Structure formats: C-alpha cells, structure tokens
C-alpha cells in the first residue's frame, strides 16, 4: 500500500506544480505605474508601483493623469480617460474607452491602441510618440509627434507622419446584398441561414488639422512622460 500511497502523493505534487505554473503564466504582469494622479484601476485607487495585468481597466478622473511603463515603452492617460489592457504574443494593446491616451515607444513596436476606427501603432521598425483623443463614438483625433503612426482599418492602412494631426470620422457602409442573392431568387427552397452576407465595414474620412499650438503642448507632455520617476521635477 505504501508504494501506491507515495505514487499518489507524487502525482498530486506534480499536478499542483503544473497548476501553479499555468497560473503564473496567465498572470504575467504587463508593466507598472510610474506616475499617478486622481487615477484608479478597476475602481480601486492607483499608486506608483502598482502592477498592471491583462484585463485591467485603468481610468483617470477630471484633472487626473497617469503614466505606465512597459519595458522601454511608456503609455499615458490624460484627464478623464480610460483604457483596458490585453496582450497577444509580444504585443500589448490598450483599448481606449474614452478621453486621451498616448504612447512613446522604441523601434520594437510592442504597443498599440485600439479605437473604434481601427488599430493605431507605430510604423514597423520605427520609434514613435503619438496620441489619440476620443471625441465621439464616430470621431477621433490622432496626433503623431515623432515617427510615423499607422491606423489599420481592417487591413486598410493610413499613415500619419510626424508633426501631423488628423481628425478621423467613421461611417458605416450599408450592409451589402447577400452574396448568393441571385441563387436564392432562383431557388426559394434554399435555407437562408446558409447564404453568406457581406460584413459591414468601417469607412473612414481623414481631415488634416493645423496643430501648431497642439504640437507645442505635446512636447511638454512628452518631456513629462520621459522624465525619470526617480528624479521628479
């Protein structure tokens, strides 16, 4: 009986270690808060040193601000803003709920912002610094202050060069006629559920905005988010 008992204990111990390893992998942190004012994470107050994990939602109140560090990448939220974080492979994604969110990254391109108009990221192989402001569910303002940003609208790419700001309005094309409409007309007995329909896609309109004063203000933000937390001004 003793050998059987010992074998059972060994199996339980191995399974426990596997569960712990899986838990550790699932809860791997993304980064850390390095500056916070009037900010919260999942409705709990935020403090410098707080760890951010996939699934966390961070938000700032009116007059608040927040800066996070993900390796060599920094991401910030301005007043009355919110973002939810996720990760796919080496890419960290911040889904912008409202307000203004920006990032400063090196050429690793490991961060991207998800907005209603698509996915915003640095052009591949470039360092970049830029931000997006949600104006309404159908309108955002995207600014690139260093490097080129790319807005990916389901494979339709639009580049925003350094020093430029665009207002991006979204419109939805009317749903397309079923691809097999003609066949259905000829064969009324065909099951309608098997007939594919074309998915509605986003149609974006871009308008260049003159941003002399905005660009000047952006460099002040960049100077602040680039400041070492160990040497505050």
KATA-V249605 format. One line per field, one symbol per residue. ss: DSSP state (2 for helix, 1 for strand, 0 for the rest). psi: psi as a letter, one per 20 degrees, with the letter a starting at -180 (. if undefined). burial: b if it has 16 or more other C-alpha atoms within 10 Angstrom, else e. Layout:
ss = ???
psi = ???
burial = ???
This chain:
ss = 02222222222222222222222222001111111111111001100000111000111111111111110011111000011111110011111111111111100000111110011111000001111111110011111111001111100111110001111111110000000022222200000222000000011111111002222222222222200000000
psi = hghgghgggggggghghgghgggghhkpqgaqpiqpplqqoljqqqqpippprpiqpqqqrpirrqpqpncjpqqqpaqlrqqpqrpocipppooogrbpprqpqajhljqqpprhibpprqqpjqqqprrqpogrhjprppppipapqpoonlioppporpjqpqpoqpqpqqpqqphkgghhhhniipphiioqqppprppqpppppplghghghhhggghghippiimq.
burial = eeeeeeeeeeeeeeeeeeeeeeeeeeeeebbbbbbbbbbbbeeeebbeebbbbbeebbbbeeebbbbbbbeebbbbbbbbbbbbbeeeeeebbbbbbbbbbbbbbbeebbbbbbbbbbbbbbbeebbbbbbbbbeeeebbbbbbbbbbbbbbbeeeeeebbbbbbbbbbbeeeeeeeeeeeeeeeeeeeeeeeeeeeeeeebebeeeeeeeeeebeebeeebeebeeeeeeee
